[in-house]
Amino acid sequence: AEATAAQMALYCRSKNAAPKLTSCTLEELAQMFLEEGKSEGIRGDVAFAQSLKETGFFKYGGIVLPSQNNYAGI
């Protein structure tokens, strides 16, 4: 990963000042993406970017609810 958790959270907030997360803070979620990405051999920052795209920067609005923790639109 090239971005830090703080940078990832800041970028998200630049597009959505009030992300709809129910289980953790935005910074905690970004850190989880980095840690899991490292353990799985993928870039956690890129996976986080995918979650931003799929959830509309955690605005949601589709059939998936924030409480489902479905960040990839699966």
mmCIF file of the N, C-alpha and C atoms, coordinates in Angstrom:
data_MODEL
# 
_entry.id   MODEL 
# 
loop_
_atom_site.group_PDB 
_atom_site.id 
_atom_site.type_symbol 
_atom_site.label_atom_id 
_atom_site.label_alt_id 
_atom_site.label_comp_id 
_atom_site.label_asym_id 
_atom_site.label_entity_id 
_atom_site.label_seq_id 
_atom_site.pdbx_PDB_ins_code 
_atom_site.Cartn_x 
_atom_site.Cartn_y 
_atom_site.Cartn_z 
_atom_site.occupancy 
_atom_site.B_iso_or_equiv 
_atom_site.pdbx_formal_charge 
_atom_site.auth_seq_id 
_atom_site.auth_comp_id 
_atom_site.auth_asym_id 
_atom_site.auth_atom_id 
_atom_site.pdbx_PDB_model_num 
ATOM 1   N N  . ALA A 1 1  ? 0.837   -1.182  0.000  1.00 0.00 ? 1  ALA A N  1 
ATOM 2   C CA . ALA A 1 1  ? 0.000   0.000   0.000  1.00 0.00 ? 1  ALA A CA 1 
ATOM 3   C C  . ALA A 1 1  ? 0.881   1.245   0.000  1.00 0.00 ? 1  ALA A C  1 
ATOM 4   N N  . GLU A 1 2  ? 0.391   2.268   -0.636 1.00 0.00 ? 2  GLU A N  1 
ATOM 5   C CA . GLU A 1 2  ? 1.124   3.535   -0.670 1.00 0.00 ? 2  GLU A CA 1 
ATOM 6   C C  . GLU A 1 2  ? 0.483   4.598   0.205  1.00 0.00 ? 2  GLU A C  1 
ATOM 7   N N  . ALA A 1 3  ? -0.826  4.520   0.415  1.00 0.00 ? 3  ALA A N  1 
ATOM 8   C CA . ALA A 1 3  ? -1.527  5.500   1.239  1.00 0.00 ? 3  ALA A CA 1 
ATOM 9   C C  . ALA A 1 3  ? -1.592  5.010   2.688  1.00 0.00 ? 3  ALA A C  1 
ATOM 10  N N  . THR A 1 4  ? -1.618  5.947   3.605  1.00 0.00 ? 4  THR A N  1 
ATOM 11  C CA . THR A 1 4  ? -1.794  5.619   5.020  1.00 0.00 ? 4  THR A CA 1 
ATOM 12  C C  . THR A 1 4  ? -3.290  5.594   5.344  1.00 0.00 ? 4  THR A C  1 
ATOM 13  N N  . ALA A 1 5  ? -3.632  5.038   6.481  1.00 0.00 ? 5  ALA A N  1 
ATOM 14  C CA . ALA A 1 5  ? -5.029  5.021   6.903  1.00 0.00 ? 5  ALA A CA 1 
ATOM 15  C C  . ALA A 1 5  ? -5.567  6.444   7.032  1.00 0.00 ? 5  ALA A C  1 
ATOM 16  N N  . ALA A 1 6  ? -4.757  7.345   7.551  1.00 0.00 ? 6  ALA A N  1 
ATOM 17  C CA . ALA A 1 6  ? -5.185  8.738   7.704  1.00 0.00 ? 6  ALA A CA 1 
ATOM 18  C C  . ALA A 1 6  ? -5.450  9.381   6.343  1.00 0.00 ? 6  ALA A C  1 
ATOM 19  N N  . GLN A 1 7  ? -4.599  9.116   5.363  1.00 0.00 ? 7  GLN A N  1 
ATOM 20  C CA . GLN A 1 7  ? -4.796  9.666   4.024  1.00 0.00 ? 7  GLN A CA 1 
ATOM 21  C C  . GLN A 1 7  ? -6.059  9.097   3.384  1.00 0.00 ? 7  GLN A C  1 
ATOM 22  N N  . MET A 1 8  ? -6.286  7.810   3.585  1.00 0.00 ? 8  MET A N  1 
ATOM 23  C CA . MET A 1 8  ? -7.463  7.162   3.019  1.00 0.00 ? 8  MET A CA 1 
ATOM 24  C C  . MET A 1 8  ? -8.743  7.756   3.609  1.00 0.00 ? 8  MET A C  1 
ATOM 25  N N  . ALA A 1 9  ? -8.756  7.948   4.920  1.00 0.00 ? 9  ALA A N  1 
ATOM 26  C CA . ALA A 1 9  ? -9.922  8.529   5.586  1.00 0.00 ? 9  ALA A CA 1 
ATOM 27  C C  . ALA A 1 9  ? -10.145 9.969   5.134  1.00 0.00 ? 9  ALA A C  1 
ATOM 28  N N  . LEU A 1 10 ? -9.076  10.722  5.019  1.00 0.00 ? 10 LEU A N  1 
ATOM 29  C CA . LEU A 1 10 ? -9.175  12.117  4.588  1.00 0.00 ? 10 LEU A CA 1 
ATOM 30  C C  . LEU A 1 10 ? -9.752  12.212  3.177  1.00 0.00 ? 10 LEU A C  1 
ATOM 31  N N  . TYR A 1 11 ? -9.308  11.340  2.287  1.00 0.00 ? 11 TYR A N  1 
ATOM 32  C CA . TYR A 1 11 ? -9.827  11.346  0.926  1.00 0.00 ? 11 TYR A CA 1 
ATOM 33  C C  . TYR A 1 11 ? -11.319 11.038  0.926  1.00 0.00 ? 11 TYR A C  1 
ATOM 34  N N  . CYS A 1 12 ? -11.727 10.040  1.694  1.00 0.00 ? 12 CYS A N  1 
ATOM 35  C CA . CYS A 1 12 ? -13.148 9.707   1.767  1.00 0.00 ? 12 CYS A CA 1 
ATOM 36  C C  . CYS A 1 12 ? -13.951 10.900  2.267  1.00 0.00 ? 12 CYS A C  1 
ATOM 37  N N  . ARG A 1 13 ? -13.475 11.525  3.328  1.00 0.00 ? 13 ARG A N  1 
ATOM 38  C CA . ARG A 1 13 ? -14.209 12.663  3.891  1.00 0.00 ? 13 ARG A CA 1 
ATOM 39  C C  . ARG A 1 13 ? -14.240 13.860  2.941  1.00 0.00 ? 13 ARG A C  1 
ATOM 40  N N  . SER A 1 14 ? -13.293 13.941  2.008  1.00 0.00 ? 14 SER A N  1 
ATOM 41  C CA . SER A 1 14 ? -13.326 15.032  1.034  1.00 0.00 ? 14 SER A CA 1 
ATOM 42  C C  . SER A 1 14 ? -14.494 14.875  0.066  1.00 0.00 ? 14 SER A C  1 
ATOM 43  N N  . LYS A 1 15 ? -15.028 13.655  -0.040 1.00 0.00 ? 15 LYS A N  1 
ATOM 44  C CA . LYS A 1 15 ? -16.166 13.365  -0.917 1.00 0.00 ? 15 LYS A CA 1 
ATOM 45  C C  . LYS A 1 15 ? -17.464 13.162  -0.142 1.00 0.00 ? 15 LYS A C  1 
ATOM 46  N N  . ASN A 1 16 ? -17.334 12.803  1.152  1.00 0.00 ? 16 ASN A N  1 
ATOM 47  C CA . ASN A 1 16 ? -18.506 12.557  2.001  1.00 0.00 ? 16 ASN A CA 1 
ATOM 48  C C  . ASN A 1 16 ? -18.111 12.853  3.436  1.00 0.00 ? 16 ASN A C  1 
ATOM 49  N N  . ALA A 1 17 ? -18.540 13.977  3.947  1.00 0.00 ? 17 ALA A N  1 
ATOM 50  C CA . ALA A 1 17 ? -18.145 14.400  5.295  1.00 0.00 ? 17 ALA A CA 1 
ATOM 51  C C  . ALA A 1 17 ? -18.743 13.542  6.400  1.00 0.00 ? 17 ALA A C  1 
ATOM 52  N N  . ALA A 1 18 ? -19.804 12.806  6.097  1.00 0.00 ? 18 ALA A N  1 
ATOM 53  C CA . ALA A 1 18 ? -20.468 11.990  7.120  1.00 0.00 ? 18 ALA A CA 1 
ATOM 54  C C  . ALA A 1 18 ? -20.696 10.569  6.616  1.00 0.00 ? 18 ALA A C  1 
ATOM 55  N N  . PRO A 1 19 ? -19.630 9.763   6.502  1.00 0.00 ? 19 PRO A N  1 
ATOM 56  C CA . PRO A 1 19 ? -19.798 8.386   6.019  1.00 0.00 ? 19 PRO A CA 1 
ATOM 57  C C  . PRO A 1 19 ? -20.684 7.570   6.960  1.00 0.00 ? 19 PRO A C  1 
ATOM 58  N N  . LYS A 1 20 ? -21.529 6.735   6.371  1.00 0.00 ? 20 LYS A N  1 
ATOM 59  C CA . LYS A 1 20 ? -22.455 5.903   7.149  1.00 0.00 ? 20 LYS A CA 1 
ATOM 60  C C  . LYS A 1 20 ? -21.784 4.582   7.506  1.00 0.00 ? 20 LYS A C  1 
ATOM 61  N N  . LEU A 1 21 ? -21.043 4.582   8.570  1.00 0.00 ? 21 LEU A N  1 
ATOM 62  C CA . LEU A 1 21 ? -20.417 3.369   9.084  1.00 0.00 ? 21 LEU A CA 1 
ATOM 63  C C  . LEU A 1 21 ? -21.021 3.081   10.450 1.00 0.00 ? 21 LEU A C  1 
ATOM 64  N N  . THR A 1 22 ? -21.342 1.824   10.708 1.00 0.00 ? 22 THR A N  1 
ATOM 65  C CA . THR A 1 22 ? -22.003 1.492   11.961 1.00 0.00 ? 22 THR A CA 1 
ATOM 66  C C  . THR A 1 22 ? -21.124 0.695   12.916 1.00 0.00 ? 22 THR A C  1 
ATOM 67  N N  . SER A 1 23 ? -20.058 0.086   12.419 1.00 0.00 ? 23 SER A N  1 
ATOM 68  C CA . SER A 1 23 ? -19.269 -0.828  13.248 1.00 0.00 ? 23 SER A CA 1 
ATOM 69  C C  . SER A 1 23 ? -17.935 -0.275  13.714 1.00 0.00 ? 23 SER A C  1 
ATOM 70  N N  . CYS A 1 24 ? -17.470 0.808   13.085 1.00 0.00 ? 24 CYS A N  1 
ATOM 71  C CA . CYS A 1 24 ? -16.158 1.350   13.418 1.00 0.00 ? 24 CYS A CA 1 
ATOM 72  C C  . CYS A 1 24 ? -16.032 2.751   12.838 1.00 0.00 ? 24 CYS A C  1 
ATOM 73  N N  . THR A 1 25 ? -14.945 3.418   13.178 1.00 0.00 ? 25 THR A N  1 
ATOM 74  C CA . THR A 1 25 ? -14.679 4.726   12.593 1.00 0.00 ? 25 THR A CA 1 
ATOM 75  C C  . THR A 1 25 ? -14.077 4.538   11.205 1.00 0.00 ? 25 THR A C  1 
ATOM 76  N N  . LEU A 1 26 ? -14.061 5.581   10.445 1.00 0.00 ? 26 LEU A N  1 
ATOM 77  C CA . LEU A 1 26 ? -13.468 5.547   9.116  1.00 0.00 ? 26 LEU A CA 1 
ATOM 78  C C  . LEU A 1 26 ? -11.976 5.219   9.194  1.00 0.00 ? 26 LEU A C  1 
ATOM 79  N N  . GLU A 1 27 ? -11.301 5.808   10.174 1.00 0.00 ? 27 GLU A N  1 
ATOM 80  C CA . GLU A 1 27 ? -9.864  5.541   10.340 1.00 0.00 ? 27 GLU A CA 1 
ATOM 81  C C  . GLU A 1 27 ? -9.612  4.078   10.708 1.00 0.00 ? 27 GLU A C  1 
ATOM 82  N N  . GLU A 1 28 ? -10.460 3.532   11.575 1.00 0.00 ? 28 GLU A N  1 
ATOM 83  C CA . GLU A 1 28 ? -10.314 2.117   11.937 1.00 0.00 ? 28 GLU A CA 1 
ATOM 84  C C  . GLU A 1 28 ? -10.536 1.212   10.733 1.00 0.00 ? 28 GLU A C  1 
ATOM 85  N N  . LEU A 1 29 ? -11.537 1.538   9.934  1.00 0.00 ? 29 LEU A N  1 
ATOM 86  C CA . LEU A 1 29 ? -11.815 0.735   8.744  1.00 0.00 ? 29 LEU A CA 1 
ATOM 87  C C  . LEU A 1 29 ? -10.645 0.802   7.766  1.00 0.00 ? 29 LEU A C  1 
ATOM 88  N N  . ALA A 1 30 ? -10.112 1.986   7.542  1.00 0.00 ? 30 ALA A N  1 
ATOM 89  C CA . ALA A 1 30 ? -8.969  2.121   6.636  1.00 0.00 ? 30 ALA A CA 1 
ATOM 90  C C  . ALA A 1 30 ? -7.783  1.299   7.140  1.00 0.00 ? 30 ALA A C  1 
ATOM 91  N N  . GLN A 1 31 ? -7.538  1.341   8.435  1.00 0.00 ? 31 GLN A N  1 
ATOM 92  C CA . GLN A 1 31 ? -6.441  0.550   9.013  1.00 0.00 ? 31 GLN A CA 1 
ATOM 93  C C  . GLN A 1 31 ? -6.689  -0.942  8.832  1.00 0.00 ? 31 GLN A C  1 
ATOM 94  N N  . MET A 1 32 ? -7.921  -1.381  8.978  1.00 0.00 ? 32 MET A N  1 
ATOM 95  C CA . MET A 1 32 ? -8.248  -2.801  8.764  1.00 0.00 ? 32 MET A CA 1 
ATOM 96  C C  . MET A 1 32 ? -7.977  -3.208  7.319  1.00 0.00 ? 32 MET A C  1 
ATOM 97  N N  . PHE A 1 33 ? -8.329  -2.340  6.384  1.00 0.00 ? 33 PHE A N  1 
ATOM 98  C CA . PHE A 1 33 ? -8.051  -2.639  4.977  1.00 0.00 ? 33 PHE A CA 1 
ATOM 99  C C  . PHE A 1 33 ? -6.551  -2.791  4.756  1.00 0.00 ? 33 PHE A C  1 
ATOM 100 N N  . LEU A 1 34 ? -5.751  -1.926  5.369  1.00 0.00 ? 34 LEU A N  1 
ATOM 101 C CA . LEU A 1 34 ? -4.300  -2.011  5.208  1.00 0.00 ? 34 LEU A CA 1 
ATOM 102 C C  . LEU A 1 34 ? -3.747  -3.292  5.827  1.00 0.00 ? 34 LEU A C  1 
ATOM 103 N N  . GLU A 1 35 ? -4.195  -3.629  7.019  1.00 0.00 ? 35 GLU A N  1 
ATOM 104 C CA . GLU A 1 35 ? -3.703  -4.829  7.693  1.00 0.00 ? 35 GLU A CA 1 
ATOM 105 C C  . GLU A 1 35 ? -4.118  -6.097  6.958  1.00 0.00 ? 35 GLU A C  1 
ATOM 106 N N  . GLU A 1 36 ? -5.362  -6.169  6.562  1.00 0.00 ? 36 GLU A N  1 
ATOM 107 C CA . GLU A 1 36 ? -5.842  -7.354  5.849  1.00 0.00 ? 36 GLU A CA 1 
ATOM 108 C C  . GLU A 1 36 ? -5.194  -7.460  4.475  1.00 0.00 ? 36 GLU A C  1 
ATOM 109 N N  . GLY A 1 37 ? -5.050  -6.325  3.807  1.00 0.00 ? 37 GLY A N  1 
ATOM 110 C CA . GLY A 1 37 ? -4.388  -6.332  2.510  1.00 0.00 ? 37 GLY A CA 1 
ATOM 111 C C  . GLY A 1 37 ? -2.976  -6.868  2.602  1.00 0.00 ? 37 GLY A C  1 
ATOM 112 N N  . LYS A 1 38 ? -2.252  -6.439  3.615  1.00 0.00 ? 38 LYS A N  1 
ATOM 113 C CA . LYS A 1 38 ? -0.880  -6.909  3.804  1.00 0.00 ? 38 LYS A CA 1 
ATOM 114 C C  . LYS A 1 38 ? -0.855  -8.414  4.039  1.00 0.00 ? 38 LYS A C  1 
ATOM 115 N N  . SER A 1 39 ? -1.760  -8.909  4.858  1.00 0.00 ? 39 SER A N  1 
ATOM 116 C CA . SER A 1 39 ? -1.764  -10.345 5.152  1.00 0.00 ? 39 SER A CA 1 
ATOM 117 C C  . SER A 1 39 ? -2.213  -11.176 3.952  1.00 0.00 ? 39 SER A C  1 
ATOM 118 N N  . GLU A 1 40 ? -3.006  -10.595 3.051  1.00 0.00 ? 40 GLU A N  1 
ATOM 119 C CA . GLU A 1 40 ? -3.485  -11.320 1.879  1.00 0.00 ? 40 GLU A CA 1 
ATOM 120 C C  . GLU A 1 40 ? -2.651  -11.060 0.625  1.00 0.00 ? 40 GLU A C  1 
ATOM 121 N N  . GLY A 1 41 ? -1.667  -10.176 0.731  1.00 0.00 ? 41 GLY A N  1 
ATOM 122 C CA . GLY A 1 41 ? -0.807  -9.902  -0.412 1.00 0.00 ? 41 GLY A CA 1 
ATOM 123 C C  . GLY A 1 41 ? -1.424  -8.995  -1.458 1.00 0.00 ? 41 GLY A C  1 
ATOM 124 N N  . ILE A 1 42 ? -2.321  -8.118  -1.030 1.00 0.00 ? 42 ILE A N  1 
ATOM 125 C CA . ILE A 1 42 ? -2.905  -7.145  -1.954 1.00 0.00 ? 42 ILE A CA 1 
ATOM 126 C C  . ILE A 1 42 ? -2.743  -5.749  -1.370 1.00 0.00 ? 42 ILE A C  1 
ATOM 127 N N  . ARG A 1 43 ? -2.950  -4.744  -2.191 1.00 0.00 ? 43 ARG A N  1 
ATOM 128 C CA . ARG A 1 43 ? -2.858  -3.371  -1.705 1.00 0.00 ? 43 ARG A CA 1 
ATOM 129 C C  . ARG A 1 43 ? -4.153  -2.983  -1.009 1.00 0.00 ? 43 ARG A C  1 
ATOM 130 N N  . GLY A 1 44 ? -4.072  -2.795  0.283  1.00 0.00 ? 44 GLY A N  1 
ATOM 131 C CA . GLY A 1 44 ? -5.240  -2.418  1.061  1.00 0.00 ? 44 GLY A CA 1 
ATOM 132 C C  . GLY A 1 44 ? -5.809  -1.078  0.665  1.00 0.00 ? 44 GLY A C  1 
ATOM 133 N N  . ASP A 1 45 ? -4.941  -0.160  0.223  1.00 0.00 ? 45 ASP A N  1 
ATOM 134 C CA . ASP A 1 45 ? -5.441  1.152   -0.190 1.00 0.00 ? 45 ASP A CA 1 
ATOM 135 C C  . ASP A 1 45 ? -6.265  1.059   -1.470 1.00 0.00 ? 45 ASP A C  1 
ATOM 136 N N  . VAL A 1 46 ? -5.893  0.156   -2.355 1.00 0.00 ? 46 VAL A N  1 
ATOM 137 C CA . VAL A 1 46 ? -6.663  -0.033  -3.587 1.00 0.00 ? 46 VAL A CA 1 
ATOM 138 C C  . VAL A 1 46 ? -7.993  -0.715  -3.273 1.00 0.00 ? 46 VAL A C  1 
ATOM 139 N N  . ALA A 1 47 ? -7.980  -1.692  -2.377 1.00 0.00 ? 47 ALA A N  1 
ATOM 140 C CA . ALA A 1 47 ? -9.225  -2.344  -1.967 1.00 0.00 ? 47 ALA A CA 1 
ATOM 141 C C  . ALA A 1 47 ? -10.158 -1.335  -1.303 1.00 0.00 ? 47 ALA A C  1 
ATOM 142 N N  . PHE A 1 48 ? -9.593  -0.439  -0.503 1.00 0.00 ? 48 PHE A N  1 
ATOM 143 C CA . PHE A 1 48 ? -10.390 0.609   0.135  1.00 0.00 ? 48 PHE A CA 1 
ATOM 144 C C  . PHE A 1 48 ? -11.002 1.511   -0.932 1.00 0.00 ? 48 PHE A C  1 
ATOM 145 N N  . ALA A 1 49 ? -10.226 1.863   -1.941 1.00 0.00 ? 49 ALA A N  1 
ATOM 146 C CA . ALA A 1 49 ? -10.738 2.699   -3.034 1.00 0.00 ? 49 ALA A CA 1 
ATOM 147 C C  . ALA A 1 49 ? -11.909 2.009   -3.735 1.00 0.00 ? 49 ALA A C  1 
ATOM 148 N N  . GLN A 1 50 ? -11.829 0.693   -3.899 1.00 0.00 ? 50 GLN A N  1 
ATOM 149 C CA . GLN A 1 50 ? -12.945 -0.044  -4.493 1.00 0.00 ? 50 GLN A CA 1 
ATOM 150 C C  . GLN A 1 50 ? -14.181 0.076   -3.607 1.00 0.00 ? 50 GLN A C  1 
ATOM 151 N N  . SER A 1 51 ? -13.986 -0.006  -2.301 1.00 0.00 ? 51 SER A N  1 
ATOM 152 C CA . SER A 1 51 ? -15.134 0.108   -1.395 1.00 0.00 ? 51 SER A CA 1 
ATOM 153 C C  . SER A 1 51 ? -15.748 1.506   -1.475 1.00 0.00 ? 51 SER A C  1 
ATOM 154 N N  . LEU A 1 52 ? -14.918 2.516   -1.680 1.00 0.00 ? 52 LEU A N  1 
ATOM 155 C CA . LEU A 1 52 ? -15.443 3.878   -1.839 1.00 0.00 ? 52 LEU A CA 1 
ATOM 156 C C  . LEU A 1 52 ? -16.324 3.967   -3.080 1.00 0.00 ? 52 LEU A C  1 
ATOM 157 N N  . LYS A 1 53 ? -15.867 3.365   -4.166 1.00 0.00 ? 53 LYS A N  1 
ATOM 158 C CA . LYS A 1 53 ? -16.635 3.379   -5.409 1.00 0.00 ? 53 LYS A CA 1 
ATOM 159 C C  . LYS A 1 53 ? -17.953 2.630   -5.240 1.00 0.00 ? 53 LYS A C  1 
ATOM 160 N N  . GLU A 1 54 ? -17.888 1.446   -4.658 1.00 0.00 ? 54 GLU A N  1 
ATOM 161 C CA . GLU A 1 54 ? -19.071 0.591   -4.551 1.00 0.00 ? 54 GLU A CA 1 
ATOM 162 C C  . GLU A 1 54 ? -20.129 1.135   -3.594 1.00 0.00 ? 54 GLU A C  1 
ATOM 163 N N  . THR A 1 55 ? -19.717 1.897   -2.598 1.00 0.00 ? 55 THR A N  1 
ATOM 164 C CA . THR A 1 55 ? -20.662 2.406   -1.604 1.00 0.00 ? 55 THR A CA 1 
ATOM 165 C C  . THR A 1 55 ? -20.973 3.893   -1.782 1.00 0.00 ? 55 THR A C  1 
ATOM 166 N N  . GLY A 1 56 ? -20.412 4.506   -2.816 1.00 0.00 ? 56 GLY A N  1 
ATOM 167 C CA . GLY A 1 56 ? -20.606 5.948   -2.997 1.00 0.00 ? 56 GLY A CA 1 
ATOM 168 C C  . GLY A 1 56 ? -19.966 6.728   -1.867 1.00 0.00 ? 56 GLY A C  1 
ATOM 169 N N  . PHE A 1 57 ? -18.722 6.350   -1.537 1.00 0.00 ? 57 PHE A N  1 
ATOM 170 C CA . PHE A 1 57 ? -17.996 6.977   -0.429 1.00 0.00 ? 57 PHE A CA 1 
ATOM 171 C C  . PHE A 1 57 ? -18.756 6.808   0.892  1.00 0.00 ? 57 PHE A C  1 
ATOM 172 N N  . PHE A 1 58 ? -19.312 5.612   1.057  1.00 0.00 ? 58 PHE A N  1 
ATOM 173 C CA . PHE A 1 58 ? -20.071 5.232   2.258  1.00 0.00 ? 58 PHE A CA 1 
ATOM 174 C C  . PHE A 1 58 ? -21.327 6.073   2.458  1.00 0.00 ? 58 PHE A C  1 
ATOM 175 N N  . LYS A 1 59 ? -21.894 6.533   1.341  1.00 0.00 ? 59 LYS A N  1 
ATOM 176 C CA . LYS A 1 59 ? -23.208 7.192   1.391  1.00 0.00 ? 59 LYS A CA 1 
ATOM 177 C C  . LYS A 1 59 ? -24.309 6.146   1.267  1.00 0.00 ? 59 LYS A C  1 
ATOM 178 N N  . TYR A 1 60 ? -23.972 5.030   0.600  1.00 0.00 ? 60 TYR A N  1 
ATOM 179 C CA . TYR A 1 60 ? -24.907 3.958   0.287  1.00 0.00 ? 60 TYR A CA 1 
ATOM 180 C C  . TYR A 1 60 ? -26.034 4.512   -0.561 1.00 0.00 ? 60 TYR A C  1 
ATOM 181 N N  . GLY A 1 61 ? -27.267 4.094   -0.368 1.00 0.00 ? 61 GLY A N  1 
ATOM 182 C CA . GLY A 1 61 ? -28.361 4.572   -1.202 1.00 0.00 ? 61 GLY A CA 1 
ATOM 183 C C  . GLY A 1 61 ? -28.947 3.508   -2.105 1.00 0.00 ? 61 GLY A C  1 
ATOM 184 N N  . GLY A 1 62 ? -28.296 2.344   -2.195 1.00 0.00 ? 62 GLY A N  1 
ATOM 185 C CA . GLY A 1 62 ? -28.831 1.241   -2.994 1.00 0.00 ? 62 GLY A CA 1 
ATOM 186 C C  . GLY A 1 62 ? -29.534 0.233   -2.103 1.00 0.00 ? 62 GLY A C  1 
ATOM 187 N N  . ILE A 1 63 ? -29.480 -1.025  -2.495 1.00 0.00 ? 63 ILE A N  1 
ATOM 188 C CA . ILE A 1 63 ? -30.160 -2.063  -1.717 1.00 0.00 ? 63 ILE A CA 1 
ATOM 189 C C  . ILE A 1 63 ? -29.312 -2.565  -0.545 1.00 0.00 ? 63 ILE A C  1 
ATOM 190 N N  . VAL A 1 64 ? -28.015 -2.307  -0.570 1.00 0.00 ? 64 VAL A N  1 
ATOM 191 C CA . VAL A 1 64 ? -27.147 -2.708  0.527  1.00 0.00 ? 64 VAL A CA 1 
ATOM 192 C C  . VAL A 1 64 ? -27.215 -1.657  1.632  1.00 0.00 ? 64 VAL A C  1 
ATOM 193 N N  . LEU A 1 65 ? -27.365 -2.119  2.858  1.00 0.00 ? 65 LEU A N  1 
ATOM 194 C CA . LEU A 1 65 ? -27.456 -1.221  4.010  1.00 0.00 ? 65 LEU A CA 1 
ATOM 195 C C  . LEU A 1 65 ? -26.109 -1.101  4.708  1.00 0.00 ? 65 LEU A C  1 
ATOM 196 N N  . PRO A 1 66 ? -25.806 0.041   5.320  1.00 0.00 ? 66 PRO A N  1 
ATOM 197 C CA . PRO A 1 66 ? -24.540 0.203   6.040  1.00 0.00 ? 66 PRO A CA 1 
ATOM 198 C C  . PRO A 1 66 ? -24.319 -0.883  7.090  1.00 0.00 ? 66 PRO A C  1 
ATOM 199 N N  . SER A 1 67 ? -25.353 -1.321  7.760  1.00 0.00 ? 67 SER A N  1 
ATOM 200 C CA . SER A 1 67 ? -25.219 -2.325  8.812  1.00 0.00 ? 67 SER A CA 1 
ATOM 201 C C  . SER A 1 67 ? -24.801 -3.688  8.290  1.00 0.00 ? 67 SER A C  1 
ATOM 202 N N  . GLN A 1 68 ? -24.856 -3.906  6.973  1.00 0.00 ? 68 GLN A N  1 
ATOM 203 C CA . GLN A 1 68 ? -24.452 -5.187  6.399  1.00 0.00 ? 68 GLN A CA 1 
ATOM 204 C C  . GLN A 1 68 ? -22.927 -5.284  6.223  1.00 0.00 ? 68 GLN A C  1 
ATOM 205 N N  . ASN A 1 69 ? -22.219 -4.175  6.403  1.00 0.00 ? 69 ASN A N  1 
ATOM 206 C CA . ASN A 1 69 ? -20.757 -4.159  6.248  1.00 0.00 ? 69 ASN A CA 1 
ATOM 207 C C  . ASN A 1 69 ? -20.320 -4.773  4.918  1.00 0.00 ? 69 ASN A C  1 
ATOM 208 N N  . ASN A 1 70 ? -21.062 -4.498  3.873  1.00 0.00 ? 70 ASN A N  1 
ATOM 209 C CA . ASN A 1 70 ? -20.773 -5.027  2.542  1.00 0.00 ? 70 ASN A CA 1 
ATOM 210 C C  . ASN A 1 70 ? -20.104 -3.922  1.723  1.00 0.00 ? 70 ASN A C  1 
ATOM 211 N N  . TYR A 1 71 ? -18.808 -3.812  1.871  1.00 0.00 ? 71 TYR A N  1 
ATOM 212 C CA . TYR A 1 71 ? -18.081 -2.690  1.268  1.00 0.00 ? 71 TYR A CA 1 
ATOM 213 C C  . TYR A 1 71 ? -17.722 -2.911  -0.190 1.00 0.00 ? 71 TYR A C  1 
ATOM 214 N N  . ALA A 1 72 ? -17.910 -4.117  -0.691 1.00 0.00 ? 72 ALA A N  1 
ATOM 215 C CA . ALA A 1 72 ? -17.527 -4.397  -2.073 1.00 0.00 ? 72 ALA A CA 1 
ATOM 216 C C  . ALA A 1 72 ? -18.732 -4.545  -2.994 1.00 0.00 ? 72 ALA A C  1 
ATOM 217 N N  . GLY A 1 73 ? -19.911 -4.364  -2.502 1.00 0.00 ? 73 GLY A N  1 
ATOM 218 C CA . GLY A 1 73 ? -21.090 -4.505  -3.338 1.00 0.00 ? 73 GLY A CA 1 
ATOM 219 C C  . GLY A 1 73 ? -21.339 -5.934  -3.777 1.00 0.00 ? 73 GLY A C  1 
ATOM 220 N N  . ILE A 1 74 ? -20.951 -6.886  -2.942 1.00 0.00 ? 74 ILE A N  1 
ATOM 221 C CA . ILE A 1 74 ? -21.092 -8.305  -3.291 1.00 0.00 ? 74 ILE A CA 1 
ATOM 222 C C  . ILE A 1 74 ? -22.391 -8.842  -2.722 1.00 0.00 ? 74 ILE A C  1 
# 
